[in-house]
């Protein structure tokens, strides 16, 4: 995949698409060029039938994503026009997460702060190493934190924990994050990659149409006005699929099914 930056890496193996934040000298802080690459990577994975699940991770052992690249703020977020352009790029990246349509796993080691935490919240599953740290230091930087950034946090952890995270601007360790519901699981640091790979491999081997229907149903269940007809159609697609026939036959023959997403 051709990208205009070396600070993002896209890889594919065994049904898993890897989106890697590759800015280790700044603890994988998100620069504008990295934000611009995200829609290209996720769009490619969304349209690739060989990719069944996507994992996002940071390079190195210091951070998943430590936040936005503050060194760019003077040039990129210092005037109304610059802020508008910055927000437009961010909105395009956010839309690409919503449009992925495939399970997304955040593999979190080290810092997931500010925009890094918001990035992790876009995942369906968040697996954290014991050394992970979380927080939103906006209140310590004088930044505004808009509705679209606050709502996913409130939806996930509830208003009480969201207030604690946002009003204090403090850091929370992996076990605090598990208690709050920020992450799905905390594992020993040396086991993080193997656990995530096994989880992603399990999902990748499942029936793609069923996985899509389940993901969509969960996403719609979180909305004030869910699209039940969309979910019903995706369920009907599952029952009409070749994979449903394969799943039944594999069960009766006591063998592992081979699904093809059709």
N, C-alpha and C positions, 0 to 999 in steps of 0.2 A: 504494500500500500504506500502510495506516494504522499508524504506529508511535508509541509513547509517548515517543520521544526524537528529537531532531534530531542526535544524535551518531552515528547510523547512517543510511545512505542506501541505498535499493534502486532500481535502474534496470534497464530491459530494452531491448535493441536488437539487431536482426539475429540473433536466436537466442542472444544472450549475456545472461546475468543478471549484473549488477554489484552486489556487496556492498561498500560503501565505509565504512571506519572514519573517522568525521568528528569527531575531537576534536583538531584541530591545535594548539590552545593548550597541550595536554599531550602533544604528539607522538603523538597517537592512542592514548594509554594506554587500556586497556580498563576502563571503569567497569562497575558492576553493571547499570545500565540498558542499556548496550551489550550485555552478555552476555545480558540478557533478550530483546533484540530479535533476536539471531542466529537462534534457532529459528523465529521468525515469518518472517524473510526466506528462510532456506533451505527451510523447509517450503513456502512459496509457490512458490519456484523448482522444488522437487521435483515439485510437482503441476501445473506449467504445461508443457504439451507444446510450447509455443513456445520454451521455454528449453532449449537443447541442451547448454550448457556454462556454468559459473559462474566469474567472475573476482572475486577479492577484492583490495582495494588500500586504501591509506591516502590521506587528503586531504593535499595539499601535498607539499613536497619534503624534509621532514625525517625522516619515519618511515613505515614500513608500520604497525607497531604497536610501541610502545616498551616494552610490558609491561603489567602490571596497574596501575591507577591507585592508586599508593601513598597518595595523599592520603585515600583511603577506608579504609585499613587500620585506623585507630584506631576507627572506628565499625563497620566491616563485618567485621573479622577479629581482634577483641581479646578475645572471649569464646568459650567452646566452642559456645554456641548460635549466635552470629553466624557463626562459622567453618562450622558445619554448614549454615546457610542459604546462605552464600556458595558452599560446595562443591556444594550441591544445584543452584543456578543454573548453576554451571559444568558440572555433569554433564549437565544438560539441553541446554546449548549443544553440548557434545561429542557427544551422541547425535545432534543434528541434522546434524552434519557426516557422521557414519557413515551416516545414513539418506538423505542427499541422492540418492545413486544416479546422479549425473551427474558428468562430469569437473569437477574444481575446480582452478583455476590461481591461484597466489599471485603477484601482481605486486609485487615488493619493491624499494622505494627507501628509503634511509636506514636507520633503526634497526629491527631485528627482534629484540628482546631479551626474555628471560624468557618471559612468556605470549605475547608477539608471535612468538617463534620457535616455541613450541608451536603457535600458530595456523597459522603457515606450514607446519608439518609435517603438518597435516591435508590439505594440498593434494596432488593427484596430480602436479602439475608446479609447480616453483618457479623463476621467472625473476627474476634479480636485476640491478639496475643496478650499475655499477662503484662507486657511492658507498655501497652497502649495508653494514651492519655487523650482526654476529650475536653472541649470547652469552646465557648464563643466569647472572645475578649472584646467584642464591639464596644462595650461600655467603658473599657480602658483606653480606647482609641478615638472616641468621639464620633464613631460611625453610626449612621442610622441603619436599622435592621428592618427591612420591609415586611409586609404581610406575607408575601410568597416565600420568604425565608423563615418566618416565625411559625406559620401554620403547620408545615411538616413536622416540626419539633413538637408542637403542642399535640398534634394528632398521635404522635408516637408515644410520648412519655407523659402526657397530661399537663394541665396548666401549672400545677404545683412545682413539678420538677423543671418545667420550662422556665418558670420564674426564677428558680434557684440558679439554673445554668446561665440565663441571660442577665439577670440583675447583678449577680456577683461578678460575672466575667471570669470566674475561677476555672481551675483545672480539676478534672475528675479522673480517677484511675479506672482501669478496666473493670474492676469489681463493682465500683460505683455505677459504671455504665450498665453493667448487667442488671444491677438492682433497679435502676431507673427504667430499663427496657430499651436503652439505646442500642444494645447489641444482642444478638441471638445466642452467642456462646463465647466463652473465654477459654482459651487453651494455652498450654505451655508454649512459650515463645518458639522453642526449637521444633515444635510439632505443627506450627501454624500452616505452613505451606502444604504439608502432607494432608492435614485435615481438610483444607479448602479444596485441594485437588480431588480427594476422595468424594467430597460432597458434590463438586461440580461434575465429576464423572458419573455419579449416580443419577443426577438430574439429566445429563446428556444422554444417558442410555434409556430414559423413559420415553413414552410416546409423545412426540412433539405437539400433536394436536391437543392431547389431554393437558399437557403442561401449559399450553397457551390458554386453554379454556379456564383452567384453575387460576392462573395468574390474573386473567381478565376478570374473573368472578370476584376475586379478592380485591382487586383495584376498584371495581364498581361498587362493592359492598361498603367501601370507605367514603363514597360520594353521597351528598345529600339527595341527589336525584340519579340513582343508578339506572343504567341502560340494561334492563332485564332481557329485552329482546335480543340484544347482542350476545349476552351470555347463553341464552337458549339456543341461538343459532350455532354457536361454537360447540355446545354440547351435542347438538344434532349432527354436526360435522364429524364429531368423534365416532358416534354410533354408525355413521355411514362410511367410515374409512376402512381402508385395507389394513391399517394398523390394529383396528378392533378385531378383525378376523385373525390377524397374526397373534394378538394377545391371547385370544381364546384358545387357539391351537397350541401355542407354546405352553399354556397352563395345563391343558389336557395331556400334552406329550411330555410334561415335566422337563422342559428345557428353557433356556434363556431366550426371550423374544428378540427379534431384530426389527426395529421400527424405522420407518422411512418418512414419516410425516405426510402420508397420503392415504 
